[in-house]
Amino acid sequence: MVKCFFTILFTFFLLIPSACFGEKYWVDPISPNQSIPCDFALPCKNVDDFINKLLPGDEVIFKMGTYRPLIIANIKGSIENPITFKSESGKAIFEHAIDSKGRDLLEFRNVENVVLTGFTFNRATRASIRINNSIGVEISNNHLNDSGLWGILTNHTNNVKILNNEIKGTSRQHGIYISNSGDNVLIKKNFIENALGSGIHINGDLSMGGGKFTPGDGIISNVKIIENIIINVGVRGGAGINLDGAENVEIKNNILWKLHSAGITIFKDDGAISSRNINIENNLIYLLEGSRWGLIINNSSGPVFFYENIVLSASRKRGAFEFTIENKVERGIFNKLKGKLFGQDLPLPLISYKNIFALEGNIASINDEFTFSLADWNTLSEGADLDSISVKFQQLYSKAEKVFEFRATKGLPEFYQYIKSGQSH
């Protein structure tokens, strides 16, 4: 419960709140205590001993130790005073033992305005952290290791913030998976490494219907993916960042490094729409030799803005952009355009300008069949990319490697200007 102390202004006889504090509850996995007050001196054994007493502004502090899978359900903080779960000195660990029950290590279910910060999660059977039918959840400063299926999973949840987490090793799918029509998502300053699927996967999931806080429209709106570092993902397909059924998306200042599949994909599968209104700015994308394309747009109506990005691809065939056309009529038109493509009016959803391409292969393709040089691409895009630069992969790779070593995503715009000033068209 929030306790507020007031300052009295006698001149106007006003009471002004000067400080507000909630209750603090302590948890220790080896404590024999299962009753209130659950304080520092005599902590409770687990959250269930006081969960129904939690109110806005309260804090739950987990002492150093190892905890088994936990479901936290039906609690409500407020926007101004969330309920916070934190680890004492960052040494509280959740992990699955051989006899552990539950698929996920920690699940928030039907909660409002809560924060989870400072924990370590090891060897989850399915997800390390699941946010289920909730609103206003912040997941920050956690370490997730060797998750079975996903690092962080959200479903039917709005107003999510995923900040400054380290997610290493998801053995089957994605580092961060946002699903089931949840809107207003901020994914910022996370480090994601060794996910066999995508680093970040956004999926509207029209087939899953609605939840308590989501209408089930199959669209995830208002997404910001900013200053993340994603490394060595996509061995089983996917992309550094996957967008299915998303709209109003900002992808800015990310490093997508050593990608086995695609850089960013924009498409429609189970989402209600092909993702649209996407702004992609100041990202560094490095694709390995056997990879796909830096940006794949599948039947999107756009617009997609691609501005001041750096794309490196070691592939001998593929490079920056692929447009996939599944409509049979449109596909037939493209098949007739081999050799005289540029006299036609081709509605492309991409607006691309002021980028740096360091490629061994082609800059763009349609259906991975027709491929274009930068000059051809400028003709097709009506000169939008005349301010872009195309060089050989090795010419830029060593400089990009130095930027990555610093892991300073905030330096990407400056790096772009540095590279551009030393190159010519």
N, C-alpha and C positions, 0 to 999 in steps of 0.2 A: 504494500500500500504506500502511496506517495505521502510523505510528511513534508509540509512546507513551513518555513520560518518567515515571519513577516517583519518588514520595516515600517514603523509608524511615522508618517509625515504629519506633525501636529499642525502645521500651517493650514493644511487643507483637510485635516482629519481623514487621511487616506491610509489604507493598508496595502502595501506593495510587497508581493512575495519576493524575498531575496534569495532563497535557496529551497530546493525540494529534494527529499531523499526517500528512497523506497526501503523496504525490508531487505535484509540479506539472509539467504539460506545457504548452508554449507552441506556438501555431500562428500562422503568418504566410503569407498567400496569395502573397506574392512571395519567400518564402524559397527558396534553392536546396537547402536541406538536407532529406533524407528519412531521417535516422537518429537514433537516440537519442544524446544525452539529451533533445533537444527542449526545451532550457531557454530562459531569457530572452535570453541572448546569441546563441544559435543555434537559433531555433525551427524546428520541422518545417513542411513545406509544407501538410500536411493531417492530419486525425485518423487516417486509415488507416495512417499510419506507426507508430502506437503503440497502436492501439485494443485489441489483444489483450493488452496489458500493464496495462490499467486495473483497479484494485482498489478496494475500499471506502475512502472518504476521499480519493481522488485528486481533483485539480482540473485542468481543461483550460481554458486561458485563450487566447482568440482576440485577437490584436493588431488594431489598427485596420486596416480594409481591407474589400474587397468579396469575398464568398464565394459560390460557386455551390452548387446544391442538394446536400444531404448526407444520407446514411442512416447512422445510428448503431445498430448491432445487436449483440445477444448480449453485453451487459455487465451486471455485477451489483454494485451497491452494497449497503449494508445500511441498515436503518431508522435506526440511530444514526449511520452514516457513509456518506451517499450519495455517489455520484460527481457532481461539479458541473461544469457547462459554463458559463463566464461570458465576458463581453465586457470587454476592457480599456477602461476609461473609457467604456463604453457606446457605442463607436464601431465595433463589428464589425457588418457589414451583410450579410444574405443577400438575393439577388435573382436573378430569372431574366433572363439575357441572351437575345438572339435565338437563339443556338445552344445554349442550356442544355438538358440532358436531365433527365428526372424531372418528375413532376406536382407534387410538394410541395417546398417549399424546405428543410425539415428534418423528417426522420422518425426517431422512436425506434421501433425494431422489436425485440420480444422483449428488453426491458431491464427491470431491477429496481432501484428506488430510485435515481433520478437527478434532478438539478435542472438547469433551464435558465433563466438569468437575464441580463437586461441587453442583449439583442440588438435589432436593427432588421431587419424583414422587409419587402421591397418587391415588389409586383407578382407575387405567386405565380400560377402557371398554375392551380393547384387550391387546395390548402390552404397557408397559411404554415407551420403546425406540425401534424404528424400524430403521434399516439401510437397505436401499432399493437401489439396483443397484448402488453401490458406491465402492470406493477404498480408502484405507489409512485412516480409521476412528478409532479414539481412544475414548473409553468411560471409564472414570476413576473417582473414588471418589464420586460416586452418591449413593443416598439412594432411593430404590424402594420399595414401600409398597402396598400390596394388589392388585397386577396386575390381571386383569380379566382372561387372557389366558397365557401370557408369560411376564417375566420380560424384557429381552432383546431379540429381534428377528433380525437376519440378513438374507437377501435373495439376491442371485446373487451379492455377495460382496466379494472382495479380500482384504487381508492385514488389518485385523481387530485386534485391541487390546482392550481387556476388562479387566480392571485393578482395583482392590481394590474397588469394588462396594459392597454395602450391599443390598441384594435382599430378602425381607421377604414377603412370602405369595403370591403364584400364584394359583388361585382358581380352575383352570382346567388343566393346563399342566405344562410347564417346567420353571425353573428359567432362564436359558440361552439356546436359540435355534439358532444354526448355520445351515443354510439350503442353498439349491440350488447351489451346485457345487463351492462355494467360497473357495479359497485356502489361505494358510498362515494366521493362526489364533493363537493368543496368548490369553489365558484365565488364569489370574494369580491373586492370593491373593484376590479372591472374597469370600464373606460370603453369602451363600444361605441357606435359612431356610423355611420350610413349603411349599414346592412345591408339589402339588398333583401328578404330573407326575415326570419326571426326574429332577435332579438338573441341569445337563448339557446334552443337546441332540444335537448330530451332525448327520445331515441327508443330504446325497448327492442329493436326489430328482431328479433322472434321468427324471421322468415324467414332471418336470417343465421346461425343456429345458434351453437355455442359456439366458444371459443378456448382458448388455453393456460391462461388464468386465469379464464375465465368459463364458466358451465355452459350458456349459450345458452337461458336460461329466458324471454327476452323481457321481463324486468323489470329496471329500474334502481332499486335500493333505496338509501336513506340519502343523500339529496341536500340540500345546503345552498347556497342562492343568497342571498348577503348583501351589502348595501352596494354594489351595482353601480349604475352610471349607464348607461342605455340610451336613445339619442336617435335619432329620425328613422329608424325601421325599419318594415318591413312593407309597402313599396310593392307588392310582389308577393304579399302575403298573409302568413300566419303570425301572429306576436304578439311582444310584447316578450319574453315567456317562454312557451315551448311545452312541454307535458308529455304524452308519449305512452308509456304503459306504465311510469310511474314510481310509486313508493310511498315513504312516510315522507319527505316533502319539507318543508323549511322555506324559505319565501320571505320575507325580512325586511329592512326598511330599504333597499329599492331605490328608485331614481327611474327611472320609465319615462316618457319625455317625448317629445311630438310623435309619437305613434304613428299610423301610417296604417291599421293593421288592428285587431287586438285587443290588450288589455293582457296577460292571462294566459289561456291555454287549457288545459283539462284534458280529455283525450279518449283514445280508442283507435283507432289505425290499424294500424300494423304491430307495436305493442307487444302483449304477451300479455294485458294488462289495461287497462281504463280507469283512468287514474291515480287514486290514492286516498291517504287519510290525508295531506292537504296542509294545512299551517298557513301562512296568508298574513297577515302582520302588519306594520303601520307602513310601508306602501309608499305612494309618491306616483305616481299614474297619470294621465297627461294624454293624452287622445285627440283627434285632429284632427276636423274637421267631417265628413269622409267615412268615418270609421272604423267599426268594429264595436263590440263591447261591452267593458267593462272586464275582466270575468271571464266566460268561456264554459265551461260544464260540459256535456260531451257524454256522456250515458249512464253517468256515474260512479256507483258505489255509495257513494261518500263514505268517511269524512266529509271535508268541506272546511271549514276554519275561516277566516273572513274578518274580521279584528279590527283596529280602529283604523287603517284605511287611508283615504286621501284619493283620491277618484276625480273627476277633472274631465273632462267630455266636451262638446265643441263641437257634436256631432251633434244635429240637430233631432229625431231619432227615437230613437236608441239611447243607452243610458246605462251602468248599472253591471253588470247580470247578464243572461246569456242561458242558458237551459236548452234543450238540443236533445234531442228524443225521436224516435228512429228506429223503435222498436218499433211495429208497425202497430196492435196492440190499444191500447196506451197512447195513441198518437196519436189513435185514434178517440175515446177517452174525452175527451181534451182538446178535440177538435172539438165535442163535445156540451156543453162547459162554458161556452161563451160566454154571458155574461149571468148565470150562476149558479155561478161557479167556486168560491166560497168555502165551500160546504156540503160539499165533498168532502174526502176524506182523500188528499192528494197527497204521496207520500214524496219530499221534496226532499233532496238530499245535502248542501246548504249550511247551515252555521251561521254567520250573519252578525250582527255586533253592534258598536256604538260606532264607526261609520264616519262620514265626512263625504262627502256627495255634492254636487257642484256640476255640475248638468246642465242642458242645454237640452231634452232629450228625456225619455224614460221611464226609470224606475229599473230595471225588469226585464221580461223577456219569456220566453215559451215558444215555441221554434221560430221566433223572430223574427216571431211573429204576434200572440199575446196580449201586451198591454203593461200595466204596472201603475204606479200612483203609489206614493209612499212609504207612504201610508195603506193602500192595497190590499196592498202588499208585506208590511206588518206583519200584516195579517190572514192572508195566506197562510203567513207564517213563524211564526205564533202569537206575534207580539209580540217576536220576538228582536231586531228592529232598532228598538225604541222609543227606545233611547239614541242612535240615529244622527241626523244632521242633514242636511237637504236644502235647498240654496240654489240660486240661479241661477248659471250658469257664470261670468259676468263678476264676480259678487260676490266670488268667491274667487280668480279667475285672477291678478289683480295681486299678491296676497299670495303665491301659490304661485310666481309668477315670481321673486320675491325669494329665496325659499328655493332655487330651482334655481340662481340666479346664484352663490350661495355654494358650491353643490355639496357641501354638508355633510350627507351622509345620516345621520350620527349625530345631527343636529338634528331629524330628523323627529318623534320622539315629543314633543319640546318644542313643535314647530310645531303639532302636532295639538292639544295642550292650549291653546295660544294662540288658535287659531281657535275651538275649542269654547267657550272662556270668553267670547268676544265674540259668540256666536250664541245664538239661542234655537230651540226646537223649532218 
